[in-house]
Amino acid sequence: MLIEVDNNRVVIDTNVLISALIGQYSFPYKILQELALTGEIVPCLSSVLMEEYLQVSQREKFQRFPAFSERASQLIGAIKEISFWIDPNIVIEEIADMPDNRILELAITADAFCIITGNTLHFNFNTYQSVQIFTPAEFWEYWQDNLPITDALH
């Protein structure tokens, strides 16, 4: 079941950010470059999620990709500037992996339309309360099919 969209706020899981940095022209890359950085969608951020973005992007295993640290710093800096910032005031314990609950908390508190995540192991449901859960490919397809004109959402 799809929920009607009344805003363009999304929570972008860390794995989507990292995937965008690794795979140019992938769905995560297109979502960030063509939708988030252009203002078509508005990423939601909390201090906890920003810290996770920074910590994960500095992991040694990603440094083998050309200029990864520099590109990560630039992209995270841009996301930081365009995001809707809010620190959740609720505690959710629905997912066994506790950091993933912080994503749910942010989405609910920010009244986000959806969470975009590649983590189908822990986010193995389609909706949580009023928030839809999409993989990057699902989100891209949904957004392209259902919202060709988003000016009314801004």
C-alpha positions in Angstrom: 0.0 0.0 0.0 1.4 3.4 -1.0 0.7 6.4 1.2 -0.2 9.7 -0.5 2.6 12.2 -0.5 1.9 15.5 1.1 5.6 16.6 1.5 8.9 16.0 0.0 10.9 15.2 3.1 12.9 12.0 3.1 15.4 10.3 5.4 18.4 9.0 3.5 20.1 6.1 5.3 23.9 6.1 5.5 24.2 3.1 3.1 22.5 5.2 0.4 25.0 8.0 0.9 27.9 5.7 0.7 26.5 3.9 -2.4 26.1 7.3 -4.1 29.8 8.1 -3.4 30.9 4.7 -4.8 28.7 4.3 -7.8 28.2 7.3 -10.0 25.0 7.0 -12.0 23.6 4.5 -9.6 20.1 5.1 -8.1 21.6 6.4 -4.8 23.8 8.8 -6.9 20.8 10.0 -9.0 18.6 10.5 -5.9 21.2 12.6 -4.2 22.5 14.5 -7.3 19.3 14.9 -9.2 16.7 15.1 -6.5 18.2 16.1 -3.1 20.9 18.6 -4.3 18.4 20.3 -6.7 15.8 20.7 -3.9 13.2 18.3 -5.4 13.4 16.3 -2.2 14.5 17.5 1.2 16.7 15.3 3.2 16.0 15.2 7.0 18.9 15.1 9.3 19.6 14.8 13.0 22.8 15.2 14.9 22.9 11.4 15.3 22.5 10.7 11.6 25.1 13.4 10.7 27.6 11.8 13.0 26.9 8.4 11.5 27.4 9.9 8.0 30.8 11.3 9.1 32.0 8.2 10.9 31.0 5.7 8.2 32.5 7.8 5.4 35.8 7.7 7.2 36.1 3.9 7.3 39.3 2.6 5.9 37.5 0.2 3.5 36.1 3.1 1.5 39.4 4.9 1.1 40.4 2.6 -1.8 37.9 4.5 -4.0 39.5 7.4 -5.8 39.2 10.7 -3.9 36.5 9.1 -1.7 37.3 11.3 1.4 37.1 14.5 -0.6 33.9 13.6 -2.4 32.4 12.4 0.9 33.3 15.7 2.6 31.8 17.7 -0.2 28.6 15.7 -0.5 28.0 15.6 3.3 28.7 19.3 3.5 26.1 20.0 0.8 23.6 17.7 2.4 24.2 19.5 5.7 23.3 22.8 4.1 20.1 21.8 2.4 18.6 19.5 5.0 15.6 19.8 7.3 17.3 19.5 10.8 15.4 18.0 13.7 16.5 16.0 16.7 13.9 13.3 17.5 12.1 13.5 20.8 10.9 9.9 20.7 12.4 6.5 21.3 11.6 3.6 19.0 12.9 0.0 19.5 11.3 -1.8 16.6 14.5 -3.0 14.9 17.1 -5.3 16.4 19.9 -3.2 15.1 19.5 -0.2 17.4 21.1 2.5 15.1 18.4 1.7 12.6 15.8 2.8 15.1 17.4 6.3 15.0 16.4 6.4 11.3 12.8 5.6 12.2 12.8 8.1 15.0 14.0 10.8 12.7 11.5 10.0 10.0 8.5 10.0 12.4 9.6 13.2 14.2 10.4 15.0 10.9 7.1 13.9 9.4 9.1 12.5 6.5 7.3 11.0 3.5 9.8 8.1 3.4 13.0 6.4 4.3 15.4 5.5 1.5 17.6 2.6 2.5 19.5 -0.3 1.0 19.2 -2.2 4.2 16.4 -4.7 3.4 17.6 -7.0 6.2 16.5 -4.6 9.0 14.0 -2.5 7.1 12.0 -5.5 5.9 8.6 -3.8 5.9 7.0 -1.4 3.5 5.7 1.2 5.9 6.2 2.3 9.5 3.3 4.3 10.9 2.9 6.9 8.1 6.4 6.5 6.6 7.1 4.5 3.5 10.3 2.4 3.2 11.9 2.3 -0.2 15.1 0.9 -1.6 16.9 3.5 -3.8 15.6 1.8 -7.0 12.0 1.6 -5.7 12.1 5.3 -4.6 13.5 6.4 -8.0 10.8 4.5 -9.9 8.1 5.7 -7.5 9.2 9.4 -7.7 9.5 9.3 -11.5 6.1 7.6 -12.0 4.1 9.6 -9.4 5.6 13.0 -9.0 6.8 14.5 -12.3 6.0 18.0 -11.1 6.9 18.7 -7.5 6.7 22.5 -7.4 3.5 22.2 -5.4 5.4 20.4 -2.7 8.0 23.1 -2.1 
